[in-house]
Amino acid sequence: MNIKTIAFFFGLIMADFCFGQQEFREDFTLKLPVDSVRYYQQEVKKSPYFVKENTLQIYPGEHVFIETELKEGKLESMKVVKENVNPSKTIEVEFSQDTEDRKHKGMVLQVSNPFDSNLLYDATMYTVGEPKWVETSILPIKPKLTGFELWNDVIITIVLHNWRLQN
């Protein structure tokens, strides 16, 4: 085996090690009813769920499992996984649009807390008709419960960040 072949296989192994831990969303077309006549539509390219360390970007229609690592009671690392194989350390997040007769009724964010402490995070959203990111308030999620956040806005995407536990 020559040096180029060895270097090539080493590069593949390193790429798999570095990027294999990160789950990516596949390309899809986001289509959101705005009212009985208008829709918002966007092509979403293949991209990581975590846009930077512990910063999750999620679109309506997505449902993800976030496996965490705790160190001294703090959320040390987070990654999206395909299945919830470690329920005691996996946060479940689902973001959806509620519609009726092809009309927007509201947006719903569900976040389950598997921990023995309150789960907190911050949220920033991008909505139809608002050309900038907007901070929104989020309620803490009690231990072992699911929190529900509701909005009347048509939200294109939401970023969840600054995840933390509170005793």
C-alpha positions as YAML, in Angstrom:
chain: A
units: angstrom
residues:
- id: 1
  name: MET
  ca: [0.00, 0.00, 0.00]
- id: 2
  name: ASN
  ca: [1.50, 3.35, -0.98]
- id: 3
  name: ILE
  ca: [1.60, 6.50, 1.15]
- id: 4
  name: LYS
  ca: [-1.22, 8.22, -0.78]
- id: 5
  name: THR
  ca: [-3.59, 5.31, -0.16]
- id: 6
  name: ILE
  ca: [-2.74, 5.25, 3.55]
- id: 7
  name: ALA
  ca: [-3.24, 9.03, 3.80]
- id: 8
  name: PHE
  ca: [-6.58, 8.77, 1.98]
- id: 9
  name: PHE
  ca: [-7.91, 6.08, 4.37]
- id: 10
  name: PHE
  ca: [-6.60, 7.99, 7.38]
- id: 11
  name: GLY
  ca: [-8.47, 11.08, 6.12]
- id: 12
  name: LEU
  ca: [-11.69, 9.08, 5.77]
- id: 13
  name: ILE
  ca: [-11.36, 7.69, 9.28]
- id: 14
  name: MET
  ca: [-10.69, 11.17, 10.72]
- id: 15
  name: ALA
  ca: [-13.62, 12.69, 8.82]
- id: 16
  name: ASP
  ca: [-15.91, 9.96, 10.11]
- id: 17
  name: PHE
  ca: [-14.60, 10.49, 13.65]
- id: 18
  name: CYS
  ca: [-14.96, 14.28, 13.53]
- id: 19
  name: PHE
  ca: [-18.23, 14.53, 11.66]
- id: 20
  name: GLY
  ca: [-19.80, 11.12, 12.30]
- id: 21
  name: GLN
  ca: [-20.93, 12.24, 15.74]
- id: 22
  name: GLN
  ca: [-23.02, 15.05, 14.27]
- id: 23
  name: GLU
  ca: [-26.45, 14.29, 12.84]
- id: 24
  name: PHE
  ca: [-27.51, 16.31, 9.82]
- id: 25
  name: ARG
  ca: [-30.98, 17.10, 8.56]
- id: 26
  name: GLU
  ca: [-31.54, 16.13, 4.94]
- id: 27
  name: ASP
  ca: [-32.61, 18.62, 2.25]
- id: 28
  name: PHE
  ca: [-36.32, 19.40, 2.41]
- id: 29
  name: THR
  ca: [-38.89, 21.96, 1.33]
- id: 30
  name: LEU
  ca: [-40.38, 23.91, 4.23]
- id: 31
  name: LYS
  ca: [-43.93, 24.99, 3.41]
- id: 32
  name: LEU
  ca: [-45.94, 26.85, 6.05]
- id: 33
  name: PRO
  ca: [-49.51, 28.09, 5.66]
- id: 34
  name: VAL
  ca: [-49.73, 31.78, 6.56]
- id: 35
  name: ASP
  ca: [-53.47, 32.21, 5.96]
- id: 36
  name: SER
  ca: [-56.11, 30.54, 3.74]
- id: 37
  name: VAL
  ca: [-54.41, 31.89, 0.58]
- id: 38
  name: ARG
  ca: [-50.71, 32.52, 1.28]
- id: 39
  name: TYR
  ca: [-47.89, 30.08, 2.07]
- id: 40
  name: TYR
  ca: [-44.30, 30.63, 3.07]
- id: 41
  name: GLN
  ca: [-41.91, 28.28, 1.25]
- id: 42
  name: GLN
  ca: [-38.15, 27.76, 1.58]
- id: 43
  name: GLU
  ca: [-35.65, 25.15, 0.44]
- id: 44
  name: VAL
  ca: [-33.67, 23.96, 3.46]
- id: 45
  name: LYS
  ca: [-30.33, 22.42, 2.52]
- id: 46
  name: LYS
  ca: [-28.64, 19.53, 4.29]
- id: 47
  name: SER
  ca: [-27.24, 21.05, 7.45]
- id: 48
  name: PRO
  ca: [-26.28, 20.18, 11.03]
- id: 49
  name: TYR
  ca: [-28.92, 20.51, 13.74]
- id: 50
  name: PHE
  ca: [-26.34, 22.12, 16.02]
- id: 51
  name: VAL
  ca: [-25.14, 25.30, 14.32]
- id: 52
  name: LYS
  ca: [-22.49, 25.72, 17.01]
- id: 53
  name: GLU
  ca: [-21.74, 24.12, 20.36]
- id: 54
  name: ASN
  ca: [-25.00, 23.47, 22.25]
- id: 55
  name: THR
  ca: [-26.97, 25.74, 19.87]
- id: 56
  name: LEU
  ca: [-29.80, 23.86, 18.18]
- id: 57
  name: GLN
  ca: [-31.62, 25.19, 15.12]
- id: 58
  name: ILE
  ca: [-34.93, 23.48, 14.42]
- id: 59
  name: TYR
  ca: [-37.61, 23.92, 11.76]
- id: 60
  name: PRO
  ca: [-41.35, 23.20, 11.96]
- id: 61
  name: GLY
  ca: [-42.01, 19.52, 11.40]
- id: 62
  name: GLU
  ca: [-38.75, 18.36, 12.99]
- id: 63
  name: HIS
  ca: [-38.53, 15.99, 15.96]
- id: 64
  name: VAL
  ca: [-35.09, 15.31, 17.43]
- id: 65
  name: PHE
  ca: [-33.45, 13.44, 20.30]
- id: 66
  name: ILE
  ca: [-30.56, 15.28, 21.94]
- id: 67
  name: GLU
  ca: [-28.21, 13.09, 23.91]
- id: 68
  name: THR
  ca: [-26.30, 15.01, 26.55]
- id: 69
  name: GLU
  ca: [-23.26, 14.53, 28.71]
- id: 70
  name: LEU
  ca: [-23.34, 15.95, 32.22]
- id: 71
  name: LYS
  ca: [-20.27, 16.98, 34.17]
- id: 72
  name: GLU
  ca: [-20.67, 18.09, 37.78]
- id: 73
  name: GLY
  ca: [-24.39, 18.74, 37.22]
- id: 74
  name: LYS
  ca: [-23.83, 20.88, 34.10]
- id: 75
  name: LEU
  ca: [-24.69, 20.14, 30.47]
- id: 76
  name: GLU
  ca: [-21.23, 19.55, 29.03]
- id: 77
  name: SER
  ca: [-22.07, 18.41, 25.50]
- id: 78
  name: MET
  ca: [-25.09, 17.78, 23.30]
- id: 79
  name: LYS
  ca: [-25.60, 15.86, 20.07]
- id: 80
  name: VAL
  ca: [-28.59, 14.82, 17.99]
- id: 81
  name: VAL
  ca: [-29.04, 11.04, 17.81]
- id: 82
  name: LYS
  ca: [-31.38, 8.90, 15.69]
- id: 83
  name: GLU
  ca: [-32.95, 7.05, 18.62]
- id: 84
  name: ASN
  ca: [-33.49, 7.62, 22.32]
- id: 85
  name: VAL
  ca: [-31.33, 4.78, 23.63]
- id: 86
  name: ASN
  ca: [-30.31, 6.67, 26.81]
- id: 87
  name: PRO
  ca: [-33.59, 8.15, 28.13]
- id: 88
  name: SER
  ca: [-32.02, 9.39, 31.37]
- id: 89
  name: LYS
  ca: [-29.81, 11.84, 29.46]
- id: 90
  name: THR
  ca: [-31.76, 12.51, 26.26]
- id: 91
  name: ILE
  ca: [-33.80, 15.67, 25.70]
- id: 92
  name: GLU
  ca: [-36.61, 15.27, 23.16]
- id: 93
  name: VAL
  ca: [-37.57, 18.33, 21.07]
- id: 94
  name: GLU
  ca: [-40.46, 18.62, 18.63]
- id: 95
  name: PHE
  ca: [-41.45, 21.78, 16.74]
- id: 96
  name: SER
  ca: [-44.70, 21.92, 14.79]
- id: 97
  name: GLN
  ca: [-47.28, 24.17, 13.20]
- id: 98
  name: ASP
  ca: [-50.93, 23.76, 14.15]
- id: 99
  name: THR
  ca: [-53.22, 24.30, 11.15]
- id: 100
  name: GLU
  ca: [-56.92, 24.01, 10.43]
- id: 101
  name: ASP
  ca: [-58.43, 24.13, 6.93]
- id: 102
  name: ARG
  ca: [-55.02, 25.14, 5.50]
- id: 103
  name: LYS
  ca: [-54.88, 28.12, 7.88]
- id: 104
  name: HIS
  ca: [-52.18, 28.83, 10.46]
- id: 105
  name: LYS
  ca: [-53.45, 28.41, 14.04]
- id: 106
  name: GLY
  ca: [-50.15, 28.57, 15.95]
- id: 107
  name: MET
  ca: [-46.72, 27.08, 16.55]
- id: 108
  name: VAL
  ca: [-45.89, 24.51, 19.26]
- id: 109
  name: LEU
  ca: [-42.50, 23.65, 20.74]
- id: 110
  name: GLN
  ca: [-42.36, 20.57, 22.98]
- id: 111
  name: VAL
  ca: [-39.24, 19.90, 25.05]
- id: 112
  name: SER
  ca: [-38.98, 16.94, 27.42]
- id: 113
  name: ASN
  ca: [-36.72, 17.13, 30.46]
- id: 114
  name: PRO
  ca: [-35.18, 13.78, 31.50]
- id: 115
  name: PHE
  ca: [-33.20, 15.27, 34.40]
- id: 116
  name: ASP
  ca: [-33.77, 15.62, 38.15]
- id: 117
  name: SER
  ca: [-33.38, 19.42, 37.91]
- id: 118
  name: ASN
  ca: [-35.24, 22.17, 36.08]
- id: 119
  name: LEU
  ca: [-34.15, 22.49, 32.43]
- id: 120
  name: LEU
  ca: [-33.72, 26.00, 31.06]
- id: 121
  name: TYR
  ca: [-32.70, 27.36, 27.67]
- id: 122
  name: ASP
  ca: [-33.02, 30.55, 25.66]
- id: 123
  name: ALA
  ca: [-34.81, 30.84, 22.32]
- id: 124
  name: THR
  ca: [-34.51, 33.13, 19.32]
- id: 125
  name: MET
  ca: [-36.96, 32.88, 16.43]
- id: 126
  name: TYR
  ca: [-37.26, 34.03, 12.84]
- id: 127
  name: THR
  ca: [-40.83, 34.67, 11.74]
- id: 128
  name: VAL
  ca: [-42.69, 35.37, 8.51]
- id: 129
  name: GLY
  ca: [-42.98, 39.15, 8.11]
- id: 130
  name: GLU
  ca: [-40.17, 40.03, 10.55]
- id: 131
  name: PRO
  ca: [-36.81, 40.51, 8.80]
- id: 132
  name: LYS
  ca: [-34.71, 39.85, 11.93]
- id: 133
  name: TRP
  ca: [-34.14, 37.34, 14.72]
- id: 134
  name: VAL
  ca: [-36.30, 37.96, 17.81]
- id: 135
  name: GLU
  ca: [-35.71, 36.73, 21.36]
- id: 136
  name: THR
  ca: [-38.66, 35.02, 23.01]
- id: 137
  name: SER
  ca: [-39.31, 34.04, 26.61]
- id: 138
  name: ILE
  ca: [-39.26, 30.39, 27.67]
- id: 139
  name: LEU
  ca: [-40.54, 28.81, 30.87]
- id: 140
  name: PRO
  ca: [-38.31, 26.40, 32.84]
- id: 141
  name: ILE
  ca: [-39.23, 22.72, 32.44]
- id: 142
  name: LYS
  ca: [-39.72, 20.84, 35.69]
- id: 143
  name: PRO
  ca: [-37.82, 17.57, 36.25]
- id: 144
  name: LYS
  ca: [-39.10, 14.54, 34.29]
- id: 145
  name: LEU
  ca: [-41.82, 16.61, 32.55]
- id: 146
  name: THR
  ca: [-42.45, 18.06, 29.09]
- id: 147
  name: GLY
  ca: [-42.72, 21.80, 28.52]
- id: 148
  name: PHE
  ca: [-44.95, 23.33, 25.85]
- id: 149
  name: GLU
  ca: [-44.36, 26.76, 24.31]
- id: 150
  name: LEU
  ca: [-47.04, 28.26, 22.05]
- id: 151
  name: TRP
  ca: [-46.86, 31.20, 19.65]
- id: 152
  name: ASN
  ca: [-49.35, 32.84, 17.29]
- id: 153
  name: ASP
  ca: [-46.57, 33.91, 14.88]
- id: 154
  name: VAL
  ca: [-45.68, 31.84, 11.82]
- id: 155
  name: ILE
  ca: [-42.15, 30.81, 12.84]
- id: 156
  name: ILE
  ca: [-39.78, 29.78, 10.06]
- id: 157
  name: THR
  ca: [-37.09, 28.48, 12.41]
- id: 158
  name: ILE
  ca: [-36.13, 28.70, 16.05]
- id: 159
  name: VAL
  ca: [-32.71, 28.52, 17.72]
- id: 160
  name: LEU
  ca: [-32.46, 27.03, 21.22]
- id: 161
  name: HIS
  ca: [-29.28, 27.90, 23.11]
- id: 162
  name: ASN
  ca: [-27.76, 28.53, 26.55]
- id: 163
  name: TRP
  ca: [-29.06, 25.16, 27.84]
- id: 164
  name: ARG
  ca: [-28.64, 24.80, 31.59]
- id: 165
  name: LEU
  ca: [-29.88, 22.95, 34.65]
- id: 166
  name: GLN
  ca: [-31.24, 24.66, 37.74]
- id: 167
  name: ASN
  ca: [-31.61, 23.03, 41.15]
...
